[in-house]
């Protein structure tokens, strides 16, 4: 059911109305489709490893990217023709395959990734997500992410850093190195500023000042801006809202993901953000963090308005 602005429990609940049988069939179809394309993927990865770097960049890399794009297109076809997802998208105006894009979005579910590909696949360079290092070991998918130069991040807990202080800043240094590689060809860098999926429990535990968002982490975004300089003309700010409640990946497979609302706007990036050193300049760090916080406050307010808007529609839908 659609949620109310004050009901975060309902906001977290997966949408109802899915079919277990459809979930099993969808999972089987996805598995077979992944295995089929995975065979080609491994051949192209092998070519990438044995060919000289220049030839690999011109031959093997496009094949890997084409295979990944075909895999995503198959999932999007299933979303639109089997699940028949209804899209409400506003603000999708800036596109281009020969430009660099810096994109951020709120993060609630693995479904967010497919939403973002539905928005941008074929319209901008293939989205490159920051991936947790543990996911690199997933069969086929993990190797595809590696071959596509997705940056793998290793997050260190406060307890770990207390024992090994020399590891401090290593995760952001990995971000810097990955983004320097992106400077070679037009790339879309996708960053979930919250760093993890939103839940009400996480919001309370981290004492987030926002109602529908976790606290944003500006470090990765700052290093992306500083590594790629003026290649980013703006920050593409995406807000994702699920009127029927946040769907889990399994709920999506069962066909319970029915509606998605997306609002997009472009935020100019102050020119001096690409200069200086975020890690060692406290004034610059404070300014970037405040800029990100302001964006997050606007996003939280936008989500609140979307809640209210869809809550007002509930009586008509139920009647």
Secondary structure as GFF3:
##gff-version 3
##sequence-region A 1 319
A	DSSP	alpha_helix	8	12	.	.	.	ID=ss1
A	DSSP	alpha_helix	20	50	.	.	.	ID=ss2
A	DSSP	alpha_helix	53	55	.	.	.	ID=ss3
A	DSSP	pi_helix	56	60	.	.	.	ID=ss4
A	DSSP	alpha_helix	61	78	.	.	.	ID=ss5
A	DSSP	pi_helix	79	83	.	.	.	ID=ss6
A	DSSP	beta_strand	86	90	.	.	.	ID=ss7
A	DSSP	beta_strand	100	105	.	.	.	ID=ss8
A	DSSP	alpha_helix	111	120	.	.	.	ID=ss9
A	DSSP	beta_strand	127	129	.	.	.	ID=ss10
A	DSSP	beta_strand	131	132	.	.	.	ID=ss11
A	DSSP	three_ten_helix	133	137	.	.	.	ID=ss12
A	DSSP	alpha_helix	141	147	.	.	.	ID=ss13
A	DSSP	beta_strand	152	153	.	.	.	ID=ss14
A	DSSP	alpha_helix	158	163	.	.	.	ID=ss15
A	DSSP	three_ten_helix	165	167	.	.	.	ID=ss16
A	DSSP	alpha_helix	170	182	.	.	.	ID=ss17
A	DSSP	beta_strand	188	191	.	.	.	ID=ss18
A	DSSP	alpha_helix	200	205	.	.	.	ID=ss19
A	DSSP	alpha_helix	219	228	.	.	.	ID=ss20
A	DSSP	three_ten_helix	229	231	.	.	.	ID=ss21
A	DSSP	beta_strand	232	241	.	.	.	ID=ss22
A	DSSP	alpha_helix	249	253	.	.	.	ID=ss23
A	DSSP	beta_strand	259	268	.	.	.	ID=ss24
A	DSSP	three_ten_helix	271	274	.	.	.	ID=ss25
A	DSSP	alpha_helix	282	318	.	.	.	ID=ss26
###
